[in-house]
Amino acid sequence: MDGTKRSNITIGATVHIVEKQNQGNGELTKGVIKTILTKSPNHPHGIKVRLESGEVGRVKEVL
């Protein structure tokens, strides 16, 4: 599922995110959403979230 629409993102969902330091190489991190940080209904680069493990990044794919 697309990570650019906030309506697709729910707390507790498993997702792939790209962290700020990995935007250049595209390395994805898998995790479970703890907090949704983006307030707008959509964002072209992905909704920003915090995972339960503490990483912060933009959602690229909802699993």
C-alpha positions in Angstrom: 0.0 0.0 0.0 1.1 3.6 -0.7 2.8 5.4 2.1 2.1 9.0 0.9 -1.6 9.0 2.2 -2.1 9.4 5.9 -5.4 7.5 5.7 -3.4 4.3 4.8 -1.2 4.6 7.9 -2.3 3.2 11.2 -0.6 2.9 14.6 0.5 -0.7 15.0 0.9 -1.3 11.2 4.1 -3.0 9.9 5.9 -0.7 7.4 9.1 -0.1 5.5 10.5 3.4 6.1 13.5 5.3 4.8 15.4 7.2 7.4 16.9 10.6 6.7 20.5 9.3 6.5 19.4 6.5 4.1 17.5 8.7 1.6 20.5 8.7 -0.8 21.0 5.0 -0.9 17.3 4.0 -0.5 18.0 1.5 2.4 14.6 0.6 4.0 14.0 -0.2 7.7 11.1 -2.5 8.6 9.2 -1.8 11.8 5.9 -1.3 13.6 4.4 2.3 13.8 4.3 3.8 17.3 3.5 7.5 16.4 2.4 9.3 13.2 4.3 12.6 13.0 2.9 14.1 9.7 -0.3 16.1 10.3 -1.3 16.7 6.7 -3.5 14.2 4.8 -0.7 13.3 2.3 2.9 14.0 1.6 4.7 13.4 -1.7 7.8 11.7 0.0 5.8 9.6 2.5 4.2 10.1 5.8 6.7 10.6 8.6 6.4 8.1 11.5 8.3 6.9 14.6 8.7 3.2 14.9 8.4 1.2 18.2 12.2 0.7 18.0 12.7 4.5 18.0 13.7 5.1 14.3 12.0 8.0 12.5 11.5 8.1 8.8 9.1 8.3 5.9 6.8 5.4 5.0 7.6 3.9 1.6 5.4 0.8 1.9 2.7 -0.5 4.2 3.0 -4.3 4.6 
